[in-house]
Amino acid sequence: MRNYKDIPIADFAGRLEAMTQDEVFSVMSDLEAASEGADGSEREEVLSRIALIEEEIQKRFPGQLLAPYREWKKRNR
């Protein structure tokens, strides 16, 4: 996984807007994997970034929740 936790959260949020759809989905997948092995404050940090990505996906795909991400994930297994 790329080291997204080293990027300040405000910068991370700004970078999401500039990412392609595949980049956003890839980061989401990386962070989901990271959340499984994280604990304590590290887990909270990862989950806060996941929440930002969820918001970005909902902006890009109104009313579809995370369906586009789930479809991408199935195609890229």
Secondary structure, 3 states (H helix, E strand, C coil): CCCHHHCCHHHHHHHHHHCCHHHHHHHHHHHHHHHHHCCHHHHHHHHHHHHHHHHHHHHHCCCCCCHHHHHHHHHCC
